[in-house]
Amino acid sequence: ALWECRSLIAWHRARGGGPVGTMGISLGGYVAAMLASFAPELSFAIPLVPCADVPTLMWSNGEGTDERADAEAGGVTFDVFVRAMAVHAPLSHRLAIPKDRVLLVGARGDRIIPPAHTRALHRHWGEPQLEWIAGGHLLPFGREQNRAVLEDWLRSRV
């Protein structure tokens, strides 16, 4: 995904295109976070409820499942899993753009991507601007207010 995004950015710039940023929610927020770690050419990044730690999320959600039992029987421990996944973990990489060009958005009531992921990424990236929405993946309360915050933030930077 990162290679494709960066190729698209290069194609856009080669044709005289304007600023390019990234924004995504959930898995898209994870991709936006990774892109912000590898694409210094970005004008901005807005990861919305991003997964910052895939191994912890998967390991905790896999507790008691046959898949986790099979993995453990095959010698996969949490530490082995973390090391194997580190290459594409936002918390394993530094932010490639200035933090004032990042807006992190977390969801206080999200049970799919818990708020701890947004907080961890916020700390790891040196505390860029952070906004919280009520609700979560399934019920993002206050959409109009949230959209206004995003639009104001973008107008001030692009």
Contacts in CASP RR format, 6 or more apart in sequence:
PFRMAT RR
TARGET T0000
AUTHOR 0000-0000-0000
METHOD contacts of the structure
MODEL  1
ALWECRSLIAWHRARGGGPVGTMGISLGGYVAAMLASFAPELSFAIPLVP
CADVPTLMWSNGEGTDERADAEAGGVTFDVFVRAMAVHAPLSHRLAIPKD
RVLLVGARGDRIIPPAHTRALHRHWGEPQLEWIAGGHLLPFGREQNRAVL
EDWLRSRV
1 31 0 8 1.000
1 34 0 8 1.000
2 31 0 8 1.000
2 34 0 8 1.000
2 35 0 8 1.000
2 38 0 8 1.000
2 39 0 8 1.000
5 22 0 8 1.000
5 31 0 8 1.000
5 35 0 8 1.000
5 39 0 8 1.000
6 35 0 8 1.000
6 38 0 8 1.000
6 39 0 8 1.000
6 41 0 8 1.000
9 20 0 8 1.000
9 39 0 8 1.000
9 41 0 8 1.000
9 42 0 8 1.000
12 18 0 8 1.000
12 20 0 8 1.000
13 20 0 8 1.000
13 41 0 8 1.000
19 43 0 8 1.000
19 44 0 8 1.000
19 158 0 8 1.000
20 41 0 8 1.000
20 42 0 8 1.000
20 43 0 8 1.000
21 42 0 8 1.000
21 43 0 8 1.000
21 44 0 8 1.000
21 45 0 8 1.000
21 158 0 8 1.000
22 31 0 8 1.000
22 32 0 8 1.000
22 35 0 8 1.000
22 36 0 8 1.000
22 39 0 8 1.000
22 42 0 8 1.000
22 44 0 8 1.000
22 45 0 8 1.000
22 46 0 8 1.000
23 29 0 8 1.000
23 32 0 8 1.000
23 44 0 8 1.000
23 45 0 8 1.000
23 46 0 8 1.000
23 47 0 8 1.000
23 48 0 8 1.000
23 150 0 8 1.000
24 31 0 8 1.000
24 32 0 8 1.000
24 46 0 8 1.000
24 47 0 8 1.000
24 48 0 8 1.000
24 50 0 8 1.000
25 48 0 8 1.000
25 49 0 8 1.000
26 48 0 8 1.000
26 49 0 8 1.000
26 50 0 8 1.000
26 51 0 8 1.000
26 112 0 8 1.000
26 113 0 8 1.000
26 137 0 8 1.000
27 51 0 8 1.000
28 47 0 8 1.000
28 48 0 8 1.000
28 50 0 8 1.000
29 47 0 8 1.000
29 48 0 8 1.000
29 49 0 8 1.000
29 50 0 8 1.000
29 51 0 8 1.000
30 47 0 8 1.000
30 50 0 8 1.000
30 51 0 8 1.000
30 52 0 8 1.000
30 54 0 8 1.000
30 90 0 8 1.000
32 45 0 8 1.000
32 46 0 8 1.000
32 47 0 8 1.000
32 48 0 8 1.000
32 50 0 8 1.000
33 45 0 8 1.000
33 47 0 8 1.000
33 50 0 8 1.000
33 52 0 8 1.000
33 90 0 8 1.000
33 121 0 8 1.000
34 88 0 8 1.000
34 90 0 8 1.000
34 93 0 8 1.000
35 42 0 8 1.000
35 45 0 8 1.000
36 42 0 8 1.000
36 45 0 8 1.000
36 47 0 8 1.000
36 95 0 8 1.000
36 96 0 8 1.000
36 97 0 8 1.000
36 102 0 8 1.000
37 90 0 8 1.000
37 93 0 8 1.000
37 94 0 8 1.000
37 95 0 8 1.000
37 96 0 8 1.000
38 93 0 8 1.000
38 96 0 8 1.000
39 96 0 8 1.000
39 97 0 8 1.000
40 96 0 8 1.000
40 97 0 8 1.000
42 96 0 8 1.000
42 97 0 8 1.000
42 101 0 8 1.000
43 101 0 8 1.000
43 157 0 8 1.000
43 158 0 8 1.000
44 97 0 8 1.000
44 101 0 8 1.000
44 102 0 8 1.000
44 103 0 8 1.000
44 154 0 8 1.000
44 157 0 8 1.000
44 158 0 8 1.000
45 97 0 8 1.000
45 101 0 8 1.000
45 102 0 8 1.000
45 103 0 8 1.000
46 102 0 8 1.000
46 103 0 8 1.000
46 104 0 8 1.000
46 105 0 8 1.000
46 150 0 8 1.000
46 153 0 8 1.000
46 154 0 8 1.000
47 102 0 8 1.000
47 104 0 8 1.000
47 105 0 8 1.000
47 121 0 8 1.000
48 105 0 8 1.000
48 106 0 8 1.000
49 105 0 8 1.000
49 106 0 8 1.000
49 107 0 8 1.000
49 110 0 8 1.000
49 112 0 8 1.000
49 113 0 8 1.000
49 117 0 8 1.000
49 118 0 8 1.000
49 136 0 8 1.000
49 137 0 8 1.000
50 90 0 8 1.000
50 104 0 8 1.000
50 113 0 8 1.000
50 117 0 8 1.000
50 118 0 8 1.000
50 121 0 8 1.000
51 57 0 8 1.000
51 113 0 8 1.000
51 117 0 8 1.000
52 89 0 8 1.000
52 90 0 8 1.000
52 91 0 8 1.000
52 117 0 8 1.000
52 118 0 8 1.000
52 120 0 8 1.000
52 121 0 8 1.000
52 124 0 8 1.000
53 89 0 8 1.000
53 90 0 8 1.000
53 91 0 8 1.000
53 117 0 8 1.000
53 120 0 8 1.000
54 85 0 8 1.000
54 88 0 8 1.000
54 89 0 8 1.000
55 78 0 8 1.000
55 81 0 8 1.000
55 82 0 8 1.000
55 85 0 8 1.000
55 89 0 8 1.000
56 82 0 8 1.000
57 113 0 8 1.000
57 117 0 8 1.000
58 81 0 8 1.000
59 68 0 8 1.000
59 78 0 8 1.000
59 81 0 8 1.000
62 68 0 8 1.000
71 81 0 8 1.000
86 92 0 8 1.000
90 121 0 8 1.000
90 124 0 8 1.000
91 120 0 8 1.000
91 121 0 8 1.000
91 124 0 8 1.000
95 102 0 8 1.000
95 125 0 8 1.000
95 126 0 8 1.000
95 128 0 8 1.000
99 125 0 8 1.000
99 126 0 8 1.000
99 127 0 8 1.000
99 128 0 8 1.000
100 128 0 8 1.000
100 129 0 8 1.000
100 157 0 8 1.000
101 157 0 8 1.000
102 125 0 8 1.000
102 128 0 8 1.000
102 129 0 8 1.000
103 128 0 8 1.000
103 129 0 8 1.000
103 130 0 8 1.000
103 131 0 8 1.000
103 150 0 8 1.000
103 153 0 8 1.000
104 118 0 8 1.000
104 121 0 8 1.000
104 122 0 8 1.000
104 125 0 8 1.000
104 128 0 8 1.000
104 129 0 8 1.000
104 130 0 8 1.000
104 131 0 8 1.000
105 118 0 8 1.000
105 130 0 8 1.000
105 131 0 8 1.000
105 132 0 8 1.000
105 133 0 8 1.000
105 146 0 8 1.000
105 150 0 8 1.000
106 115 0 8 1.000
106 118 0 8 1.000
106 130 0 8 1.000
106 131 0 8 1.000
106 132 0 8 1.000
106 133 0 8 1.000
107 113 0 8 1.000
107 115 0 8 1.000
107 118 0 8 1.000
107 132 0 8 1.000
107 133 0 8 1.000
107 134 0 8 1.000
107 135 0 8 1.000
107 136 0 8 1.000
107 137 0 8 1.000
107 140 0 8 1.000
108 115 0 8 1.000
108 132 0 8 1.000
108 133 0 8 1.000
108 134 0 8 1.000
108 135 0 8 1.000
108 136 0 8 1.000
109 115 0 8 1.000
109 134 0 8 1.000
109 135 0 8 1.000
109 136 0 8 1.000
110 135 0 8 1.000
110 136 0 8 1.000
110 137 0 8 1.000
111 136 0 8 1.000
111 137 0 8 1.000
112 136 0 8 1.000
112 137 0 8 1.000
112 138 0 8 1.000
113 137 0 8 1.000
115 132 0 8 1.000
118 130 0 8 1.000
118 132 0 8 1.000
122 128 0 8 1.000
122 130 0 8 1.000
129 153 0 8 1.000
131 146 0 8 1.000
131 149 0 8 1.000
133 140 0 8 1.000
133 141 0 8 1.000
133 142 0 8 1.000
133 146 0 8 1.000
134 140 0 8 1.000
134 141 0 8 1.000
134 142 0 8 1.000
135 141 0 8 1.000
140 146 0 8 1.000
END
